[in-house]
């Protein structure tokens, strides 16, 4: 039996090969600075872990929850959205908990598209979004960002010109892999453009608690535009990526369709994860403290990379990443050299589309305190020009 052409056309991202290589090196006792996958250096609050332990002998902890999530967990998340961000959502009807942001995206994209529809993706894009678009038999329409000395600029004019006839526009804010953030005017323009053109706006805000320089504005703070679907994750904010818990909110009409996807794919989010989340949300100041640590790592990474040769920092306003340039060198080769010679794990920028070629994604939000200084020394010592054979003289913009 042959595999489907649809799935054969989708290639696994290089993050799997990179992380397998990192694990092999660590298993041999080699020191590796893994700056590839965005795995936070911290776990959940101790108080939340202790509270979960007390529930492990409760038989209900090990059962299915309702498809959208448990009422108490949904109420807790809705309460957090209300108090922290001024967003009103009706738990269960307008808000679902999901098995991470990737599953939330699948529910969102299937709820607003039919096979053959066109979907706008901003490049460099998050590769899992492209995969979902392709295996849902949709047509990706890629709009490159503009790279400058200051980072990556959002292509608002291009989006405005190409949104007509599209079924959805996908926005990642803060960006993965670029760390770019939108200001209030840009966010409002995106809502207006997509509303005018009759297409959905799918906002992936996985890193919204780590938005340092962008706007904290959300469309649902002043009404509930029916074409906006928002998804995110608790993996980074509370250090629980292994528990696979995220969220999706939008109009009750669209969420009813997304729930069909959820029931078919995963049935419900993990019940123990929802119990853990409720207690995480009670930990006042936990995420603010971790966000401060992420920003400190961002600055340390920037200073180290400014000393590197052949690897150029690109400014980022939030998230866990920078998409750094390696002028004159293929990004896959650069990632290989960084790992083999400097013991630094990164992801080739080409994994995020053609605009990412000649770059590597570097995650600064994953290094524990005890490794941070040594990792930054390694990063500062990088010299890619001796390998590439080409001086690092090209500057974008």
Secondary structure, 3 states (H helix, E strand, C coil): CCCCHHHHCCCCCCHHHHHHHHHHHHHCCCCCEECCCCCCCCCCCHHHHHHHHCCCCCHHHHCCCCCCCCHHHHHHHHHHHHHHHCCCCCECCCEEEECHHHHHHHHHHHHHCCCCCEEEEEECCCHHHHHHHHHCCCEEEEEECEEECCEEECCHHHHHHHCCCCCEEEEECCCCCCCCCCCHHHHHHHHHHHHHHCCEEEEECCCHHHECCCCCCCHHHHCCCCCEEEEEECCCCCCCHHHCCEEEECCHHHHHHHHHHHHHHCCCCCHHHHHHHHHHCCCCCHHHHHHHHHHHHHHHHHHHHHHCECCECCCCCECCEEEEECCCCCHHHHHHHHHHHHCEECEEHHHHCHHHCCEEEEECCCCCHHHHHHHHHHHHCCECHHHHCCCCCCCCC
